[in-house]
Amino acid sequence: MWCEVQVCRGPGGERLKRTDWKALGRGKLSVDYEPRNDPPGMVGKLVKYDCGRELPLGPPIFDARVRTFDAGFLVIGYQIVAQGAGEVVREFRQAWYCVPAGEPG
């Protein structure tokens, strides 16, 4: 499904005020089961198509859940980030507010 997407949480997983939500742009949203994950679960991906290639619109989020609202829906999951020289892996809760949009072109 093509959506206009905004990020509702900051890079450290903190909740943002509605006025501080960051627009990612328009992309194709998919939420798929990924059995290879540890543990297996749902993965949300946002992709835009540019010159016939798939380009990520946002990072994948794991253990994705969807909640519907009147104007759109919220996709909530965990972003996995490697930080620092020692490559410490951290999980941050992330949320995307998605409003259905027509396919570009």
Secondary structure, 3 states (H helix, E strand, C coil): CEEEEEECECCCCCECCHHHCEEEEEEEEEEEEECCCCCCEEEEEEEEEECCEEEECCCCEEEEEEEECCCCEEEEEEEEEEECCCCEEEEEEEEEEEEECCCCC
